[in-house]
Amino acid sequence: MSRFDNLRMKRLFFFNFAFLIIHSFSFAQETIPQMADTFRADGKIYVVVLVLSVVFACLATYLIIIDRKLKKLEDIFSNKK
């Protein structure tokens, strides 16, 4: 494959992908999110928000713990050299 063909294939892929994304967003605008309205009317939206908040807090805590352990390991290895 020549360089021109490779560039042409990349452009074709990009434009097809962009068309697909834009096309899917146009369909997404037509639907009405009835599930969110139902959750809000029943008061269950607070449960959903609480669960998502707990999951996010757990992930953030896990990442902070991993970062601290990694810093300790980096300090140990930098002191040995």
C-alpha positions in Angstrom: 0.0 0.0 0.0 1.3 3.4 -0.9 1.3 6.3 1.5 -1.4 8.0 -0.5 -3.7 4.9 -0.2 -3.1 4.7 3.5 -4.0 8.4 4.0 -7.1 7.9 1.9 -8.2 4.9 3.9 -7.7 6.8 7.1 -9.8 9.7 5.8 -12.5 7.3 4.6 -12.6 5.6 8.0 -12.7 9.0 9.8 -15.6 10.3 7.7 -17.6 7.1 8.0 -17.1 7.0 11.8 -18.1 10.7 12.1 -21.2 10.1 10.0 -22.1 7.2 12.1 -21.7 9.2 15.4 -23.7 12.2 14.0 -26.4 9.8 12.7 -26.8 8.1 16.0 -27.0 11.4 17.9 -29.9 12.5 15.6 -31.8 9.4 16.6 -31.0 10.0 20.3 -32.8 13.4 20.1 -36.1 11.9 19.1 -36.6 9.7 22.1 -38.0 10.9 25.5 -36.2 9.5 28.6 -39.3 8.1 30.3 -37.2 6.0 32.7 -35.7 9.1 34.3 -39.1 10.7 34.7 -40.4 7.5 36.3 -37.5 7.4 38.7 -38.0 11.0 39.6 -41.7 10.6 40.1 -41.2 7.6 42.3 -38.4 9.2 44.3 -36.0 6.5 43.2 -33.7 8.9 41.4 -32.1 9.6 44.8 -31.2 5.9 45.2 -29.6 5.9 41.7 -27.6 9.1 42.6 -26.6 7.6 45.9 -25.4 4.3 44.3 -23.4 6.2 41.6 -21.9 8.5 44.3 -20.8 5.5 46.4 -19.3 3.7 43.4 -17.4 6.9 42.4 -16.2 7.4 45.9 -14.9 3.8 46.1 -13.1 4.1 42.8 -11.5 7.4 43.9 -10.4 6.0 47.2 -8.9 2.9 45.5 -7.0 5.1 43.0 -5.6 7.2 45.9 -4.5 4.1 47.8 -2.8 2.7 44.7 -1.1 6.0 44.1 0.3 6.2 47.6 1.6 2.6 47.4 3.2 3.4 44.0 4.9 6.5 45.4 6.4 4.4 48.3 7.7 1.8 45.8 9.2 4.6 43.6 10.9 6.1 46.7 12.3 2.7 47.7 13.7 2.0 44.2 15.1 5.6 43.8 16.9 5.3 47.2 18.6 2.0 46.1 20.2 3.5 43.1 
